[in-house]
Amino acid sequence: QCCSHPTMILLLKLQIFLILIFKVNAQVKDLDCDGINNTFTVTGTNVTFTCTITLTAIRWDIQPLGTNINFNIFDHDTVANITKNGFTGIYTRDTESANSTLSFVLDLSLNDTTVTCIDITSPRSKTCSILVISPPEHPQDFKVTFCTLSTIRFEWNPPLFDGGAEVQLYHITVDPQPGNDTSCPGGECYISSNFTTFNVTGLDFNQTYCFAIGAENVAGIGNITELCVPIMANVPPAISTSPSICVNYNGELILEVNWTTPAINDAKTPPILSYETCCDDMFSISVNNCCSTILKIDFDEEYNISVLSRNAVGYSQESPVASVDTALLTFVTERNITSDSVVISYTTINGCSDFSSDLQVQLSISECNETSTEITYEINRYVANGDEETFILTSLMSNCYYNYTLQVVDGNNTLEMSDSGFFKTTAEDTTIIPTTTTIPTSQSQRASATSDPVDADFPVAATIGIVIGIIIFIAVIIIILVVVMCVVYFSKGQNIVV
């Protein structure tokens, strides 16, 4: 009866109409869910899914676990905790809408799990696929393949396990940080996963750097591999051959030294900055340019020259030694001696070129009567090429000793003088075999030279006279002995037959 009342029937129809309107509106309204459209990928992360729906009920569907979490709008301010395989579902509700939240901690065992929020009163739903990954393992076989004074090249292989997601980058750190001109500013650099080699530049030599590399995917950077490398530099290689040296004269005696720069094929050897020209323990000269220098030297000395190179690390070993004796007159001798002439020859030092025309060689010779008068012959040139030069002396006295010296002069300055030499002219109209006396001029020769003349032309008649004198002396001795024997025997009255 109550229901048949017209007023009641009208109210019932109005209620049904309102329910239908609200239901249609609820079905049309989009499902409002936070986090449902994301793919969560980091293991160990707390994940929260929240869905809100008006005037209806929400169901959570988790697959493949098969856990259905049902909440109803008529559960006023209810919090339901449902735990299964590590999941905890939390439902919350306010006075205006059904508000449901599902939270759990991601774990590797949850890979390929889907979480769906469903509106029970409509086909509306939102689903999230869960991919749980970890950062990759460390790269394999991290090693140095090339190293210079400022650059080092690394090579590696990908990790054995990428953590469940593709490696996107490789992360390299450098400690201590390189300088400004480096491929790793701030000591960090990122390399695409398409590459497994990289050059770190801007390093300083004689410094130890520690490099660490890790692979990175969407979950982050995994374990690292560390490698410490000393960037050690080398001194330059030694010059392999002796320097080329020669003597020259331009108002003072100089030694021109030339050498060949050593080849540097080692990437760890800094470039050569300068060269050091050494002369025994006497002196050394630094030269910035390659590959020659000039040394001021003294006359009549022996020099042993070597060259070494220098870079930012230090000095190389010395080159083989080149020696030179700076005696200008290297060999003096006389020949072709006759009763009135002689040829005196000398050999000069090997020079770089012809010396100055101001340089002269003079010959001084004493007369036969041993007076203090000297005859001076001059040759107004000095050819420093090692060739033999000669003085031809004529109008000499026969059968006579002469002493002579050679000297090198520059104007009024005597630069060098040879030791005294001597010779004897032959008797007039007598041909003899010429003899030669060598006058050493270098220091080593002078130490062993003798200054006593040897008379190679002693007369033959004098020799014969000595022999006859010896014979006469022996005959006299024999006669004296015979006379003495006779006297002895006669004094005894005996006859002696001789």
C-alpha positions in Angstrom: 0.0 0.0 0.0 2.7 2.3 0.9 4.4 1.7 -2.4 1.2 2.2 -4.3 0.8 5.7 -3.0 1.3 8.1 -5.9 3.7 10.2 -3.9 5.8 7.2 -3.0 5.9 6.0 -6.6 7.1 9.4 -7.7 9.9 9.5 -5.1 11.0 6.0 -6.1 11.2 7.0 -9.8 13.2 10.1 -8.8 15.6 8.0 -6.8 16.2 5.6 -9.7 16.7 8.6 -12.0 19.3 10.1 -9.8 21.1 6.8 -9.4 21.2 6.3 -13.1 22.5 9.9 -13.7 25.2 9.5 -11.1 26.1 6.1 -12.4 26.4 7.4 -16.0 28.5 10.3 -14.8 30.8 8.0 -12.8 31.3 5.8 -15.8 32.1 8.7 -18.0 34.6 10.3 -15.6 38.2 9.3 -16.3 39.9 7.1 -13.7 42.3 9.3 -11.8 45.4 7.3 -10.8 48.8 8.5 -9.8 51.8 6.4 -10.8 49.8 3.9 -12.8 51.2 5.0 -16.1 54.9 4.7 -15.0 57.2 1.7 -15.3 59.1 1.3 -12.0 62.6 0.0 -12.5 64.7 0.5 -9.5 65.1 -2.4 -7.1 64.7 -1.5 -3.4 62.4 1.4 -4.2 59.2 2.1 -2.3 56.5 2.3 -4.9 53.0 3.8 -4.3 50.0 3.6 -6.7 47.0 5.8 -5.9 43.6 5.7 -7.6 40.6 7.9 -6.8 37.1 7.3 -8.1 33.8 9.0 -7.2 30.8 7.2 -5.8 32.0 3.7 -6.7 34.3 0.9 -5.6 37.9 0.2 -6.5 39.6 -3.1 -7.0 43.4 -3.7 -7.3 44.4 -6.6 -9.5 48.1 -7.8 -9.2 49.3 -10.4 -11.7 50.7 -13.0 -11.9 50.4 -13.1 -8.2 46.6 -13.3 -8.5 46.0 -11.1 -5.5 42.7 -9.2 -5.7 42.4 -6.3 -3.3 38.7 -5.2 -3.1 37.6 -2.0 -1.4 34.0 -0.7 -1.1 32.9 2.9 -0.8 30.7 1.9 2.1 33.9 1.1 4.1 34.1 4.4 6.0 37.7 5.5 6.7 38.9 1.9 6.6 42.5 1.0 6.3 43.0 -2.6 5.0 46.4 -4.2 5.0 46.7 -7.1 2.7 50.1 -8.8 2.5 51.1 -11.4 0.0 54.5 -12.1 -1.4 55.9 -8.9 -0.1 52.9 -6.7 -1.2 51.0 -4.4 1.2 47.8 -2.9 0.0 46.4 0.2 1.8 42.9 1.5 1.2 42.0 5.0 2.3 38.6 6.8 1.8 37.4 10.4 2.3 33.8 11.6 2.4 33.7 12.6 -1.3 35.3 9.7 -3.1 36.7 6.3 -3.0 40.5 6.8 -2.6 42.7 3.7 -2.7 46.5 3.5 -2.4 48.7 0.4 -2.9 52.3 0.5 -1.7 55.1 -2.0 -1.8 58.8 -2.4 -2.1 60.2 -3.4 -5.5 62.3 -6.6 -5.6 63.9 -8.5 -8.5 61.4 -11.3 -8.0 58.6 -8.9 -9.1 59.8 -8.6 -12.7 57.0 -8.7 -15.3 54.4 -8.1 -12.6 51.4 -6.0 -13.6 49.4 -3.8 -11.3 45.8 -2.8 -12.3 43.4 -0.4 -10.7 39.8 -1.3 -11.7 36.5 0.6 -11.3 34.1 -2.2 -10.2 31.1 -0.4 -11.6 32.6 0.2 -15.1 35.1 -1.2 -17.5 37.5 1.5 -16.7 41.0 0.5 -15.5 44.6 1.5 -15.6 47.5 -0.9 -15.6 51.3 -0.6 -14.9 53.9 -3.2 -15.9 56.6 -3.5 -13.3 60.2 -4.1 -14.5 62.5 -4.4 -11.6 66.2 -4.1 -12.5 69.5 -3.5 -10.7 72.5 -1.4 -11.8 74.9 -3.3 -14.0 77.9 -5.3 -12.8 81.3 -3.8 -13.3 82.9 -3.6 -16.8 85.3 -6.4 -17.6 89.0 -6.3 -18.6 89.6 -2.6 -17.8 93.1 -1.9 -19.1 95.5 0.6 -20.6 96.3 0.2 -24.3 98.2 3.4 -25.0 99.9 6.0 -22.9 101.7 9.2 -23.7 102.9 12.1 -21.5 99.5 13.7 -21.4 97.0 11.1 -22.7 96.0 7.6 -21.7 93.7 5.3 -23.6 91.6 2.7 -21.9 89.8 -0.3 -23.2 87.2 -2.5 -21.6 84.4 -5.1 -22.2 80.8 -4.8 -21.2 79.6 -6.2 -17.9 78.7 -9.9 -17.7 75.2 -8.9 -16.4 73.6 -5.6 -17.3 71.2 -5.6 -14.3 68.2 -6.4 -16.4 68.3 -3.3 -18.6 70.5 -2.2 -21.4 73.7 -0.3 -20.4 73.2 3.3 -21.5 76.5 4.9 -20.5 79.9 4.2 -19.0 81.0 6.6 -16.2 84.8 7.3 -15.8 86.3 9.2 -12.9 89.8 10.5 -12.6 91.7 11.3 -9.4 93.4 13.7 -9.1 91.5 15.8 -11.5 93.3 16.6 -14.8 94.0 20.2 -15.9 91.7 22.4 -17.9 92.6 21.0 -21.3 91.1 17.5 -20.6 88.5 15.2 -22.0 87.2 14.7 -18.4 86.4 18.1 -17.0 86.1 18.0 -13.2 87.5 14.5 -13.3 84.4 12.9 -14.7 83.4 11.8 -18.2 80.5 9.8 -19.7 80.9 7.6 -22.7 78.1 6.1 -24.8 77.6 2.4 -24.5 78.4 2.1 -28.2 82.1 2.5 -27.3 84.4 0.4 -25.2 87.5 2.6 -25.5 88.2 6.2 -24.4 91.2 8.6 -24.3 91.6 10.7 -21.1 93.7 13.8 -22.0 95.2 16.7 -20.1 97.3 14.6 -17.8 100.6 15.5 -16.3 103.6 13.2 -16.5 105.4 11.9 -13.4 101.9 11.8 -11.7 99.9 8.8 -10.7 96.3 8.9 -11.7 93.5 6.5 -10.4 90.7 5.8 -12.9 87.4 4.2 -12.0 84.8 3.0 -14.5 81.2 1.9 -14.0 78.4 0.9 -16.3 75.1 2.8 -16.0 71.5 1.7 -16.9 68.2 3.2 -15.8 68.7 1.8 -12.3 71.9 3.8 -11.9 75.7 3.2 -11.9 76.8 -0.3 -10.9 80.0 -1.5 -9.3 83.2 0.1 -10.4 86.6 -1.2 -11.5 89.6 0.9 -10.5 93.0 1.2 -12.1 95.9 3.4 -11.0 98.4 4.3 -13.6 101.7 6.2 -13.1 102.3 8.5 -16.1 106.1 8.1 -16.1 108.2 10.0 -18.6 111.6 9.0 -20.0 114.8 10.9 -20.5 115.7 11.3 -24.2 117.7 8.5 -25.9 121.5 9.0 -26.3 122.9 10.3 -29.5 124.3 7.2 -31.1 127.2 8.5 -33.0 130.2 10.7 -32.2 129.8 14.4 -33.0 131.5 15.8 -36.1 134.2 18.3 -35.1 136.6 20.5 -36.9 138.9 23.4 -36.1 138.6 26.9 -37.5 140.2 30.3 -37.0 138.6 33.7 -37.2 140.9 35.7 -35.0 140.6 33.1 -32.3 140.7 29.3 -32.5 137.3 27.7 -32.5 135.9 24.2 -32.7 132.8 23.6 -34.7 130.7 20.7 -33.4 127.9 19.1 -35.3 125.7 16.1 -34.3 122.5 14.3 -35.3 119.5 14.6 -33.1 118.2 11.2 -31.8 114.9 9.8 -33.0 112.2 9.7 -30.3 109.7 6.9 -31.0 108.5 6.4 -27.5 105.2 8.3 -26.6 106.4 8.5 -23.0 109.5 10.6 -23.9 109.0 14.4 -23.8 110.5 16.4 -26.6 114.1 17.5 -26.4 114.5 21.0 -25.0 118.3 21.6 -25.3 121.6 19.9 -25.9 124.8 19.9 -23.7 128.2 19.9 -25.4 130.8 18.5 -23.0 134.5 18.7 -23.1 136.0 16.2 -20.7 135.6 17.7 -17.2 136.7 21.1 -18.4 133.5 22.8 -19.5 130.1 22.2 -21.0 127.9 24.5 -23.1 124.1 24.4 -23.3 122.5 24.8 -26.8 118.8 25.3 -27.3 118.8 24.6 -31.1 119.8 21.5 -33.0 122.3 20.5 -34.1 125.6 22.5 -33.9 127.6 24.8 -31.7 130.9 26.6 -31.6 133.4 26.2 -28.8 136.3 28.6 -28.1 139.4 26.5 -27.6 143.2 27.0 -27.0 146.1 26.1 -29.3 148.0 22.9 -28.8 145.5 21.2 -26.6 143.7 17.9 -26.8 139.9 17.9 -26.5 137.4 15.1 -26.1 133.9 16.2 -27.1 130.6 14.5 -26.5 127.0 15.7 -26.7 123.9 14.8 -24.6 120.3 15.9 -24.9 117.9 17.1 -22.3 114.1 17.1 -22.0 111.7 18.0 -19.1 112.7 14.8 -17.3 116.4 15.0 -17.4 119.6 14.3 -19.5 120.4 11.4 -21.8 123.6 9.5 -21.7 126.6 11.0 -23.4 127.2 10.3 -27.0 130.4 8.5 -28.1 133.5 10.8 -27.8 135.2 12.6 -30.7 138.8 13.7 -30.0 140.9 16.5 -31.6 144.4 17.8 -31.0 144.5 21.5 -31.7 148.3 21.6 -32.5 148.2 23.5 -35.8 151.4 21.9 -37.0 150.7 18.2 -36.8 153.9 16.9 -38.4 157.2 18.5 -39.3 160.1 16.8 -41.0 163.1 17.4 -43.4 164.1 15.5 -46.5 166.1 15.8 -49.8 169.2 17.0 -47.9 172.1 18.0 -50.2 175.3 20.0 -49.6 173.5 23.3 -50.0 169.8 22.6 -49.8 167.0 20.9 -47.8 163.2 20.5 -48.0 161.4 21.1 -44.7 157.8 20.0 -44.8 154.9 20.2 -42.4 151.3 19.0 -42.2 148.6 21.2 -40.8 145.6 20.3 -38.8 142.4 19.3 -40.6 140.3 22.5 -40.5 136.7 23.2 -41.5 137.9 25.5 -44.2 140.9 27.6 -45.3 142.0 29.8 -42.4 142.2 33.5 -42.4 144.9 35.0 -44.7 146.4 36.8 -41.7 147.6 33.5 -40.4 151.2 32.7 -41.4 153.8 29.9 -40.9 157.4 31.1 -40.3 160.6 29.1 -40.4 163.6 30.2 -38.3 167.0 28.5 -39.0 170.4 29.0 -37.3 173.6 29.3 -39.4 176.2 26.6 -39.4 178.8 28.6 -37.5 176.3 28.5 -34.5 176.1 32.3 -34.3 173.0 33.9 -33.0 172.0 35.1 -36.5 168.8 33.5 -37.8 167.4 33.4 -41.2 163.6 33.7 -41.3 161.5 32.4 -44.2 157.8 33.3 -44.4 154.9 31.6 -46.2 152.0 34.0 -46.1 149.2 31.4 -46.0 148.0 28.7 -43.9 145.8 26.0 -45.5 144.0 24.1 -42.8 143.1 21.0 -44.8 145.6 18.5 -43.6 147.7 18.8 -46.8 151.5 18.9 -46.7 153.2 22.2 -47.2 157.0 22.7 -47.8 159.9 25.1 -47.3 162.7 24.7 -49.8 166.0 26.1 -48.4 169.0 26.7 -50.7 172.5 28.3 -50.5 173.3 26.4 -47.3 176.9 25.5 -46.2 178.0 22.0 -46.9 178.9 19.4 -44.3 177.2 21.6 -41.6 174.6 21.2 -38.8 171.5 23.4 -38.8 168.8 23.9 -36.2 165.3 25.2 -37.1 161.8 25.8 -35.7 158.4 26.5 -37.3 155.9 28.9 -35.8 152.4 30.0 -36.6 151.8 33.7 -36.2 148.9 36.1 -36.6 150.4 39.5 -37.2 152.8 40.0 -34.2 151.2 37.3 -32.1 152.9 33.9 -32.1 150.2 31.3 -31.8 152.2 28.1 -31.8 155.9 27.0 -32.1 157.2 23.6 -33.0 160.1 21.9 -31.2 163.5 22.5 -32.6 164.6 20.3 -35.5 168.0 19.6 -36.9 169.8 18.3 -40.0 173.3 18.2 -41.5 174.1 19.1 -45.0 176.3 16.7 -47.0 179.9 17.2 -48.0 180.4 19.1 -51.2 180.1 17.0 -54.4 179.3 13.9 -52.3 176.0 12.2 -52.8 174.7 10.4 -49.7 171.5 8.8 -48.8 169.2 11.5 -47.4 168.2 11.0 -43.8 165.1 12.3 -42.2 164.5 13.5 -38.7 160.9 13.7 -37.5 160.0 16.6 -35.3 156.9 15.7 -33.3 154.6 18.6 -32.5 151.7 17.1 -30.7 152.0 16.7 -26.9 152.1 12.9 -27.0 154.9 13.0 -29.6 156.9 15.6 -27.8 156.9 13.5 -24.6 158.8 10.7 -26.4 161.0 12.8 -28.7 164.8 13.0 -28.2 166.8 16.2 -28.6 170.3 14.5 -29.2 171.4 14.7 -32.8 172.7 11.5 -34.5 175.6 11.9 -37.0 174.6 9.6 -39.8 177.5 10.8 -42.0 180.6 9.8 -39.9 183.6 9.7 -42.3 184.7 6.2 -43.6 188.4 7.2 -43.4 188.0 7.8 -39.7 186.6 4.3 -39.3 189.5 2.7 -41.3 192.0 4.7 -39.1 190.4 3.3 -36.0 190.7 -0.3 -37.2 194.4 0.2 -38.3 195.2 1.7 -34.9 193.7 -1.3 -33.1 195.8 -3.6 -35.2 199.1 -1.7 -34.5 198.2 -1.6 -30.8 197.9 -5.4 -30.8 201.2 -5.9 -32.7 203.1 -3.7 -30.2 201.7 -5.7 -27.3 202.9 -9.0 -29.0 206.4 -7.5 -29.5 206.7 -6.4 -25.9 205.7 -9.8 -24.7 208.4 -11.5 -26.9 211.1 -9.1 -25.7 210.2 -9.8 -22.0 210.4 -13.6 -22.6 213.8 -13.3 -24.2 215.2 -11.3 -21.3 214.0 -13.8 -18.8 215.5 -16.8 -20.6 218.9 -15.1 -21.4 219.2 -14.2 -17.8 219.1 -18.0 -17.0 221.8 -18.8 -19.7 219.4 -20.6 -22.0 219.3 -20.4 -25.7 215.9 -19.4 -27.0 214.9 -20.0 -30.5 212.3 -17.6 -31.7 
